[in-house]
Amino acid sequence: MENKYKIAVIAGDGIGPEVLEEGIKVLKKVAELDGSFEFEFTHFPWGCEYYAKHGKMMDEDGLEQLKAFDAIYLGAVGYPGVPDHISLWDLLLKIRKGFDQYVNLRPIKLLKGAPCPLKDVTREQVDMLVIRENSEGEYAGAGDWLFKGQPHEVVLQTGVFSRVGVERIIRYAFEEARKQAKSLTSISKGNALNYSMVFWDQVFEEVAKEYPDVQTYSYLVDAAAMFFVKQPWRFEIVVTSNLFGDIITDLGAAIAGGLGLAAGANINPTREYPSMFEPIHGSAPDIAGQNIANPLAAIWSASQILDFFGHENWGIEVLNSIEQIMVEGKVLTPDMGGRSTTKEVGEAVARNIRSYQIEKING
């Protein structure tokens, strides 16, 4: 076997284990069809259920354990009874920051057969990649809570924008725009945030001078939100800060089929540490265990794993298979108007990958 990729699986809470099982099924099918690589999956029981038993979201030496892996496949984190800031900061953000996964990639692409709430918008007009700063900014965790519980209490939430942090995410975005021969749009709020976003805009202009071949645009985040809905074709590659990226990518997901089709990658470009891949839909505890959760976002995340390891052709095959499922409309979960189970959808995607490969060989 030429390559063995070691994947740490953190299935997490709610529907996480159910949807990740189908993503793993697809990855195993791709490896079987290709024959030159394989995946080795190691499961970790971390998440809110683990917190309820042990008082912590992950082992104390969790990051040290994860260092040995090539990538992390995350299901979903969050469950009633565990405050959101604990489930977020003590697992997801701990991994993102600890492994310097400063690039968050969110594809906003309207696949064939996916529902779109926008009127008179074609599939080709919704096709962008949002590159979100993933390590500092508004989510740096800096601030203070003064005079807590008193009538004059004061809360300070400080955004942290370092030159290193801002420049490296913007440069990454320019490189991606150059590689794909697409335009790059910066989204900020320089008119109101007179330090952080003015600095962001300044660095964007500085780096742009090194990439004269890349067409650039810059929008205030409120205007960008409007154009996401009214004229999504304006955007090809987008770069933005942690908070703005968090918000506009969910808006993007809404116009590209909903969170059931939203995938995300947390990338450490140097590969010094493992990168992490996840569906974005959350743990959906209300439907957990019913085998009706939509696994397509988790499977899309699996295609991102294939891209990350240099198997972009297989990543495309997986997306093709997802599209075939949606176009045919015969095997879909209830959230997409179907009656199929989570497992049935995952099995159908895996079967389609084989059929696509056979067609390619015979074609």
C-alpha positions as a Markdown table, in Angstrom:
| # | Residue | x | y | z |
|---|---|---|---|---|
| 1 | Met | 0.0 | 0.0 | 0.0 |
| 2 | Glu | 1.5 | 3.3 | -1.1 |
| 3 | Asn | -0.1 | 5.6 | 1.5 |
| 4 | Lys | -1.9 | 5.0 | 4.8 |
| 5 | Tyr | -3.7 | 8.1 | 6.1 |
| 6 | Lys | -4.3 | 8.1 | 9.8 |
| 7 | Ile | -7.6 | 9.8 | 10.7 |
| 8 | Ala | -8.7 | 10.8 | 14.2 |
| 9 | Val | -12.4 | 10.6 | 14.4 |
| 10 | Ile | -14.2 | 12.7 | 17.0 |
| 11 | Ala | -17.9 | 11.9 | 16.3 |
| 12 | Gly | -19.1 | 14.2 | 19.1 |
| 13 | Asp | -22.7 | 14.7 | 20.0 |
| 14 | Gly | -26.2 | 14.2 | 18.7 |
| 15 | Ile | -26.3 | 13.2 | 15.0 |
| 16 | Gly | -22.5 | 13.5 | 14.8 |
| 17 | Pro | -21.8 | 9.7 | 15.0 |
| 18 | Glu | -24.6 | 8.9 | 12.5 |
| 19 | Val | -23.4 | 11.3 | 9.8 |
| 20 | Leu | -19.7 | 10.6 | 10.2 |
| 21 | Glu | -20.3 | 6.9 | 9.8 |
| 22 | Glu | -21.5 | 7.6 | 6.3 |
| 23 | Gly | -18.6 | 9.9 | 5.5 |
| 24 | Ile | -16.2 | 7.1 | 6.7 |
| 25 | Lys | -18.1 | 4.6 | 4.5 |
| 26 | Val | -17.6 | 6.8 | 1.4 |
| 27 | Leu | -13.8 | 7.3 | 2.2 |
| 28 | Lys | -13.4 | 3.6 | 2.6 |
| 29 | Lys | -15.2 | 3.0 | -0.8 |
| 30 | Val | -12.9 | 5.6 | -2.5 |
| 31 | Ala | -9.8 | 3.9 | -1.1 |
| 32 | Glu | -11.0 | 0.5 | -2.2 |
| 33 | Leu | -11.6 | 1.8 | -5.7 |
| 34 | Asp | -8.3 | 3.6 | -6.0 |
| 35 | Gly | -6.1 | 0.9 | -4.5 |
| 36 | Ser | -3.0 | 3.2 | -3.9 |
| 37 | Phe | -4.0 | 4.4 | -0.5 |
| 38 | Glu | -6.1 | 3.5 | 2.6 |
| 39 | Phe | -7.5 | 5.2 | 5.6 |
| 40 | Glu | -6.9 | 4.1 | 9.2 |
| 41 | Phe | -9.6 | 5.5 | 11.6 |
| 42 | Thr | -9.1 | 5.9 | 15.3 |
| 43 | His | -12.2 | 7.0 | 17.3 |
| 44 | Phe | -12.1 | 9.3 | 20.3 |
| 45 | Pro | -15.2 | 9.6 | 22.7 |
| 46 | Trp | -14.8 | 13.3 | 23.3 |
| 47 | Gly | -17.7 | 15.8 | 23.4 |
| 48 | Cys | -20.6 | 16.8 | 25.6 |
| 49 | Glu | -21.5 | 13.3 | 26.8 |
| 50 | Tyr | -17.8 | 12.9 | 27.8 |
| 51 | Tyr | -18.0 | 16.2 | 29.6 |
| 52 | Ala | -21.1 | 15.1 | 31.6 |
| 53 | Lys | -19.1 | 12.1 | 32.8 |
| 54 | His | -15.7 | 13.6 | 33.3 |
| 55 | Gly | -16.1 | 17.3 | 33.6 |
| 56 | Lys | -14.0 | 18.0 | 30.5 |
| 57 | Met | -14.7 | 18.0 | 26.8 |
| 58 | Met | -11.5 | 16.1 | 25.9 |
| 59 | Asp | -8.6 | 14.4 | 27.7 |
| 60 | Glu | -6.0 | 16.8 | 29.3 |
| 61 | Asp | -3.4 | 15.5 | 26.8 |
| 62 | Gly | -5.9 | 15.4 | 23.9 |
| 63 | Leu | -3.9 | 17.6 | 21.6 |
| 64 | Glu | -0.8 | 15.5 | 22.3 |
| 65 | Gln | -2.8 | 12.4 | 21.3 |
| 66 | Leu | -4.1 | 14.0 | 18.1 |
| 67 | Lys | -0.6 | 15.2 | 16.9 |
| 68 | Ala | 0.1 | 11.6 | 15.7 |
| 69 | Phe | -2.7 | 11.8 | 13.0 |
| 70 | Asp | -2.7 | 13.2 | 9.5 |
| 71 | Ala | -6.2 | 14.7 | 9.8 |
| 72 | Ile | -9.1 | 15.0 | 12.2 |
| 73 | Tyr | -12.7 | 14.2 | 11.2 |
| 74 | Leu | -15.2 | 15.9 | 13.5 |
| 75 | Gly | -18.9 | 15.2 | 13.7 |
| 76 | Ala | -20.7 | 17.8 | 15.8 |
| 77 | Val | -20.3 | 19.4 | 19.2 |
| 78 | Gly | -23.1 | 20.6 | 21.5 |
| 79 | Tyr | -25.9 | 19.2 | 23.6 |
| 80 | Pro | -28.5 | 20.5 | 26.0 |
| 81 | Gly | -27.1 | 20.9 | 29.5 |
| 82 | Val | -23.6 | 21.9 | 28.4 |
| 83 | Pro | -23.2 | 25.7 | 27.8 |
| 84 | Asp | -22.3 | 26.5 | 24.2 |
| 85 | His | -19.2 | 28.4 | 25.2 |
| 86 | Ile | -17.8 | 25.4 | 27.0 |
| 87 | Ser | -18.5 | 22.9 | 24.2 |
| 88 | Leu | -17.0 | 25.4 | 21.7 |
| 89 | Trp | -13.9 | 26.7 | 23.6 |
| 90 | Asp | -12.9 | 23.4 | 25.3 |
| 91 | Leu | -12.9 | 21.3 | 22.2 |
| 92 | Leu | -13.4 | 22.8 | 18.8 |
| 93 | Leu | -11.5 | 26.1 | 19.4 |
| 94 | Lys | -8.9 | 24.3 | 21.5 |
| 95 | Ile | -8.0 | 22.2 | 18.5 |
| 96 | Arg | -8.2 | 25.0 | 16.0 |
| 97 | Lys | -5.9 | 27.2 | 18.1 |
| 98 | Gly | -3.7 | 24.5 | 19.4 |
| 99 | Phe | -2.9 | 23.2 | 15.9 |
| 100 | Asp | -2.7 | 26.6 | 14.4 |
| 101 | Gln | -5.5 | 25.8 | 11.9 |
| 102 | Tyr | -5.7 | 29.4 | 10.8 |
| 103 | Val | -7.4 | 28.8 | 7.5 |
| 104 | Asn | -11.1 | 27.9 | 7.5 |
| 105 | Leu | -12.4 | 26.9 | 4.1 |
| 106 | Arg | -16.1 | 27.0 | 3.4 |
| 107 | Pro | -17.3 | 26.2 | -0.1 |
| 108 | Ile | -20.5 | 27.9 | -1.1 |
| 109 | Lys | -21.5 | 26.0 | -4.2 |
| 110 | Leu | -25.0 | 25.3 | -5.5 |
| 111 | Leu | -24.8 | 21.6 | -6.5 |
| 112 | Lys | -27.1 | 20.1 | -9.1 |
| 113 | Gly | -30.4 | 19.2 | -7.5 |
| 114 | Ala | -29.8 | 21.3 | -4.4 |
| 115 | Pro | -32.7 | 23.5 | -3.3 |
| 116 | Cys | -32.0 | 27.3 | -3.6 |
| 117 | Pro | -34.3 | 29.9 | -2.1 |
| 118 | Leu | -33.2 | 32.6 | -4.5 |
| 119 | Lys | -35.4 | 33.4 | -7.4 |
| 120 | Asp | -34.0 | 33.2 | -11.0 |
| 121 | Val | -30.5 | 32.3 | -9.9 |
| 122 | Thr | -28.7 | 29.6 | -11.9 |
| 123 | Arg | -26.4 | 26.9 | -10.4 |
| 124 | Glu | -23.3 | 28.6 | -12.0 |
| 125 | Gln | -24.1 | 31.9 | -10.2 |
| 126 | Val | -23.6 | 30.4 | -6.8 |
| 127 | Asp | -20.0 | 29.1 | -6.7 |
| 128 | Met | -17.6 | 30.7 | -4.2 |
| 129 | Leu | -15.0 | 29.7 | -1.7 |
| 130 | Val | -14.9 | 31.7 | 1.6 |
| 131 | Ile | -11.5 | 31.8 | 3.3 |
| 132 | Arg | -12.1 | 32.7 | 6.9 |
| 133 | Glu | -9.4 | 33.7 | 9.4 |
| 134 | Asn | -9.7 | 31.0 | 12.0 |
| 135 | Ser | -7.3 | 31.7 | 14.8 |
| 136 | Glu | -7.6 | 35.2 | 16.2 |
| 137 | Gly | -9.8 | 38.3 | 15.4 |
| 138 | Glu | -13.0 | 38.5 | 17.3 |
| 139 | Tyr | -12.7 | 35.0 | 18.6 |
| 140 | Ala | -9.3 | 35.5 | 20.2 |
| 141 | Gly | -10.9 | 35.1 | 23.7 |
| 142 | Ala | -9.3 | 38.4 | 24.9 |
| 143 | Gly | -11.2 | 40.7 | 27.2 |
| 144 | Asp | -12.4 | 41.1 | 30.8 |
| 145 | Trp | -15.6 | 41.1 | 32.9 |
| 146 | Leu | -15.4 | 43.8 | 35.5 |
| 147 | Phe | -17.6 | 44.4 | 38.6 |
| 148 | Lys | -19.5 | 41.2 | 37.8 |
| 149 | Gly | -23.0 | 41.0 | 39.1 |
| 150 | Gln | -23.0 | 44.7 | 40.1 |
| 151 | Pro | -25.2 | 47.4 | 38.6 |
| 152 | His | -22.1 | 49.0 | 37.0 |
| 153 | Glu | -20.6 | 45.8 | 35.6 |
| 154 | Val | -18.6 | 46.2 | 32.4 |
| 155 | Val | -17.7 | 43.6 | 29.8 |
| 156 | Leu | -14.8 | 44.0 | 27.4 |
| 157 | Gln | -14.5 | 41.7 | 24.3 |
| 158 | Thr | -11.3 | 42.5 | 22.5 |
| 159 | Gly | -10.6 | 41.6 | 18.9 |
| 160 | Val | -7.0 | 40.6 | 18.2 |
| 161 | Phe | -5.6 | 41.4 | 14.8 |
| 162 | Ser | -1.9 | 40.7 | 14.5 |
| 163 | Arg | 0.1 | 41.6 | 11.3 |
| 164 | Val | 1.2 | 38.0 | 11.1 |
| 165 | Gly | -2.3 | 36.7 | 11.5 |
| 166 | Val | -4.0 | 39.1 | 9.0 |
| 167 | Glu | -1.2 | 38.9 | 6.4 |
| 168 | Arg | -1.0 | 35.2 | 6.3 |
| 169 | Ile | -4.7 | 34.6 | 5.8 |
| 170 | Ile | -4.9 | 37.3 | 3.1 |
| 171 | Arg | -1.8 | 35.9 | 1.4 |
| 172 | Tyr | -3.3 | 32.4 | 1.5 |
| 173 | Ala | -6.4 | 33.8 | -0.2 |
| 174 | Phe | -4.4 | 35.6 | -2.9 |
| 175 | Glu | -2.5 | 32.3 | -3.6 |
| 176 | Glu | -5.8 | 30.4 | -4.0 |
| 177 | Ala | -7.2 | 33.1 | -6.2 |
| 178 | Arg | -4.1 | 33.0 | -8.4 |
| 179 | Lys | -4.2 | 29.2 | -8.5 |
| 180 | Gln | -7.8 | 29.1 | -9.6 |
| 181 | Ala | -7.6 | 32.2 | -11.8 |
| 182 | Lys | -10.5 | 33.8 | -10.0 |
| 183 | Ser | -11.2 | 37.2 | -8.4 |
| 184 | Leu | -10.6 | 37.9 | -4.7 |
| 185 | Thr | -13.0 | 39.9 | -2.5 |
| 186 | Ser | -12.1 | 41.1 | 0.9 |
| 187 | Ile | -15.0 | 41.6 | 3.4 |
| 188 | Ser | -14.5 | 43.9 | 6.3 |
| 189 | Lys | -16.1 | 46.9 | 8.2 |
| 190 | Gly | -13.5 | 49.6 | 8.0 |
| 191 | Asn | -16.0 | 52.5 | 8.3 |
| 192 | Ala | -17.1 | 51.5 | 11.8 |
| 193 | Leu | -14.3 | 49.4 | 13.3 |
| 194 | Asn | -11.7 | 52.1 | 13.0 |
| 195 | Tyr | -8.7 | 50.1 | 14.2 |
| 196 | Ser | -9.1 | 46.4 | 13.4 |
| 197 | Met | -10.8 | 46.6 | 10.1 |
| 198 | Val | -8.9 | 49.7 | 8.9 |
| 199 | Phe | -5.8 | 47.6 | 9.6 |
| 200 | Trp | -7.3 | 44.6 | 7.7 |
| 201 | Asp | -8.0 | 46.8 | 4.7 |
| 202 | Gln | -4.5 | 48.3 | 4.8 |
| 203 | Val | -2.9 | 44.8 | 4.8 |
| 204 | Phe | -5.2 | 43.6 | 2.0 |
| 205 | Glu | -4.1 | 46.6 | -0.2 |
| 206 | Glu | -0.4 | 46.0 | 0.6 |
| 207 | Val | -0.5 | 42.3 | -0.3 |
| 208 | Ala | -2.6 | 43.0 | -3.4 |
| 209 | Lys | 0.4 | 44.8 | -4.9 |
| 210 | Glu | 2.3 | 41.5 | -5.1 |
| 211 | Tyr | -0.5 | 39.9 | -7.1 |
| 212 | Pro | -1.3 | 42.3 | -10.0 |
| 213 | Asp | -2.8 | 39.3 | -11.9 |
| 214 | Val | -5.6 | 38.9 | -9.3 |
| 215 | Gln | -8.7 | 41.0 | -9.7 |
| 216 | Thr | -9.7 | 42.4 | -6.3 |
| 217 | Tyr | -12.8 | 43.8 | -4.7 |
| 218 | Ser | -13.5 | 45.1 | -1.2 |
| 219 | Tyr | -17.0 | 45.3 | 0.5 |
| 220 | Leu | -18.3 | 46.3 | 3.8 |
| 221 | Val | -19.8 | 43.2 | 5.5 |
| 222 | Asp | -23.4 | 44.6 | 5.5 |
| 223 | Ala | -23.3 | 45.4 | 1.8 |
| 224 | Ala | -21.7 | 42.0 | 1.2 |
| 225 | Ala | -24.5 | 40.2 | 3.0 |
| 226 | Met | -27.0 | 42.0 | 0.7 |
| 227 | Phe | -25.0 | 41.0 | -2.4 |
| 228 | Phe | -24.8 | 37.4 | -1.2 |
| 229 | Val | -28.6 | 37.3 | -1.6 |
| 230 | Lys | -29.1 | 39.7 | -4.5 |
| 231 | Gln | -26.1 | 39.0 | -6.7 |
| 232 | Pro | -24.1 | 36.0 | -5.4 |
| 233 | Trp | -22.2 | 35.8 | -8.7 |
| 234 | Arg | -20.1 | 38.8 | -7.6 |
| 235 | Phe | -18.1 | 36.5 | -5.4 |
| 236 | Glu | -15.5 | 33.9 | -6.4 |
| 237 | Ile | -12.8 | 33.7 | -3.7 |
| 238 | Val | -13.7 | 35.6 | -0.5 |
| 239 | Val | -11.4 | 36.4 | 2.5 |
| 240 | Thr | -12.7 | 37.8 | 5.7 |
| 241 | Ser | -12.2 | 37.8 | 9.5 |
| 242 | Asn | -13.2 | 35.2 | 12.0 |
| 243 | Leu | -16.6 | 36.7 | 13.1 |
| 244 | Phe | -17.7 | 37.9 | 9.7 |
| 245 | Gly | -16.7 | 34.7 | 8.1 |
| 246 | Asp | -18.7 | 32.7 | 10.6 |
| 247 | Ile | -21.8 | 34.7 | 9.8 |
| 248 | Ile | -21.6 | 35.1 | 6.0 |
| 249 | Thr | -20.8 | 31.4 | 5.5 |
| 250 | Asp | -24.0 | 30.4 | 7.1 |
| 251 | Leu | -25.8 | 32.9 | 4.9 |
| 252 | Gly | -24.0 | 31.3 | 2.0 |
| 253 | Ala | -25.1 | 27.8 | 3.1 |
| 254 | Ala | -28.7 | 29.0 | 3.2 |
| 255 | Ile | -28.5 | 30.0 | -0.5 |
| 256 | Ala | -26.7 | 26.9 | -1.5 |
| 257 | Gly | -29.1 | 24.3 | -0.1 |
| 258 | Gly | -29.0 | 24.8 | 3.6 |
| 259 | Leu | -26.8 | 23.6 | 6.5 |
| 260 | Gly | -27.5 | 20.0 | 5.5 |
| 261 | Leu | -25.1 | 20.7 | 2.7 |
| 262 | Ala | -22.5 | 22.8 | 4.5 |
| 263 | Ala | -19.0 | 21.5 | 4.9 |
| 264 | Gly | -15.9 | 23.1 | 6.4 |
| 265 | Ala | -12.2 | 22.5 | 6.7 |
| 266 | Asn | -9.8 | 23.9 | 9.3 |
| 267 | Ile | -6.4 | 23.9 | 7.7 |
| 268 | Asn | -2.9 | 24.1 | 9.1 |
| 269 | Pro | -1.1 | 25.0 | 5.8 |
| 270 | Thr | 2.3 | 24.1 | 7.0 |
| 271 | Arg | 1.1 | 20.5 | 7.9 |
| 272 | Glu | 3.1 | 20.7 | 11.1 |
| 273 | Tyr | -0.1 | 19.7 | 12.8 |
| 274 | Pro | -3.2 | 17.8 | 11.6 |
| 275 | Ser | -6.0 | 19.7 | 9.9 |
| 276 | Met | -9.7 | 19.2 | 10.8 |
| 277 | Phe | -12.7 | 18.6 | 8.6 |
| 278 | Glu | -16.4 | 18.9 | 9.7 |
| 279 | Pro | -20.0 | 19.3 | 8.6 |
| 280 | Ile | -21.3 | 22.6 | 9.9 |
| 281 | His | -24.9 | 21.7 | 10.7 |
| 282 | Gly | -24.5 | 21.2 | 14.4 |
| 283 | Ser | -25.5 | 18.3 | 16.6 |
| 284 | Ala | -29.3 | 18.5 | 16.1 |
| 285 | Pro | -30.1 | 16.6 | 19.4 |
| 286 | Asp | -33.9 | 16.6 | 18.6 |
| 287 | Ile | -33.4 | 14.0 | 15.8 |
| 288 | Ala | -30.4 | 12.2 | 17.2 |
| 289 | Gly | -30.6 | 8.4 | 17.0 |
| 290 | Gln | -33.6 | 8.4 | 14.6 |
| 291 | Asn | -31.4 | 7.6 | 11.5 |
| 292 | Ile | -33.0 | 10.5 | 9.6 |
| 293 | Ala | -30.1 | 13.1 | 9.7 |
| 294 | Asn | -28.8 | 14.3 | 6.4 |
| 295 | Pro | -25.2 | 12.9 | 5.9 |
| 296 | Leu | -24.4 | 14.9 | 2.8 |
| 297 | Ala | -22.5 | 17.7 | 4.6 |
| 298 | Ala | -20.4 | 15.1 | 6.4 |
| 299 | Ile | -19.8 | 13.4 | 3.0 |
| 300 | Trp | -18.8 | 16.7 | 1.4 |
| 301 | Ser | -16.4 | 17.1 | 4.3 |
| 302 | Ala | -15.0 | 13.7 | 3.3 |
| 303 | Ser | -14.4 | 15.1 | -0.2 |
| 304 | Gln | -12.4 | 17.9 | 1.4 |
| 305 | Ile | -10.2 | 15.3 | 3.1 |
| 306 | Leu | -9.5 | 13.7 | -0.2 |
| 307 | Asp | -8.6 | 17.2 | -1.7 |
| 308 | Phe | -6.3 | 17.8 | 1.3 |
| 309 | Phe | -4.4 | 14.6 | 0.6 |
| 310 | Gly | -4.0 | 15.5 | -3.1 |
| 311 | His | -6.7 | 13.3 | -4.4 |
| 312 | Glu | -8.8 | 16.1 | -5.9 |
| 313 | Asn | -10.1 | 13.8 | -8.7 |
| 314 | Trp | -11.8 | 11.6 | -6.1 |
| 315 | Gly | -13.0 | 14.7 | -4.2 |
| 316 | Ile | -14.8 | 15.7 | -7.4 |
| 317 | Glu | -16.2 | 12.2 | -7.8 |
| 318 | Val | -17.7 | 12.4 | -4.4 |
| 319 | Leu | -19.4 | 15.7 | -5.2 |
| 320 | Asn | -20.6 | 14.2 | -8.5 |
| 321 | Ser | -22.2 | 11.4 | -6.6 |
| 322 | Ile | -23.9 | 13.7 | -4.1 |
| 323 | Glu | -25.3 | 15.7 | -7.1 |
| 324 | Gln | -26.6 | 12.5 | -8.7 |
| 325 | Ile | -28.4 | 11.6 | -5.5 |
| 326 | Met | -30.1 | 15.0 | -5.4 |
| 327 | Val | -31.0 | 15.1 | -9.1 |
| 328 | Glu | -32.6 | 11.7 | -9.0 |
| 329 | Gly | -34.4 | 12.5 | -5.8 |
| 330 | Lys | -35.1 | 8.9 | -4.9 |
| 331 | Val | -32.8 | 8.6 | -1.9 |
| 332 | Leu | -33.0 | 11.7 | 0.3 |
| 333 | Thr | -33.5 | 12.3 | 4.0 |
| 334 | Pro | -36.7 | 14.0 | 5.2 |
| 335 | Asp | -35.1 | 17.5 | 5.4 |
| 336 | Met | -34.7 | 17.3 | 1.6 |
| 337 | Gly | -38.3 | 16.1 | 1.0 |
| 338 | Gly | -37.4 | 12.4 | 1.0 |
| 339 | Arg | -38.1 | 9.3 | 3.1 |
| 340 | Ser | -34.7 | 7.6 | 3.2 |
| 341 | Thr | -32.6 | 7.0 | 6.2 |
| 342 | Thr | -29.1 | 8.4 | 7.0 |
| 343 | Lys | -27.6 | 5.0 | 6.2 |
| 344 | Glu | -29.5 | 4.6 | 2.9 |
| 345 | Val | -28.2 | 8.0 | 1.7 |
| 346 | Gly | -24.6 | 7.2 | 2.6 |
| 347 | Glu | -24.9 | 3.8 | 0.9 |
| 348 | Ala | -26.4 | 5.4 | -2.3 |
| 349 | Val | -23.5 | 7.9 | -2.5 |
| 350 | Ala | -21.0 | 5.1 | -2.1 |
| 351 | Arg | -22.7 | 3.1 | -4.8 |
| 352 | Asn | -22.7 | 6.1 | -7.2 |
| 353 | Ile | -19.0 | 6.6 | -6.8 |
| 354 | Arg | -18.5 | 3.1 | -8.2 |
| 355 | Ser | -20.9 | 3.7 | -11.1 |
| 356 | Tyr | -19.1 | 7.0 | -11.9 |
| 357 | Gln | -15.7 | 5.3 | -11.9 |
| 358 | Ile | -17.0 | 2.5 | -14.2 |
| 359 | Glu | -18.4 | 5.0 | -16.6 |
| 360 | Lys | -15.1 | 6.9 | -16.6 |
| 361 | Ile | -13.2 | 3.7 | -17.3 |
| 362 | Asn | -15.6 | 2.6 | -20.1 |
| 363 | Gly | -16.0 | 6.1 | -21.5 |
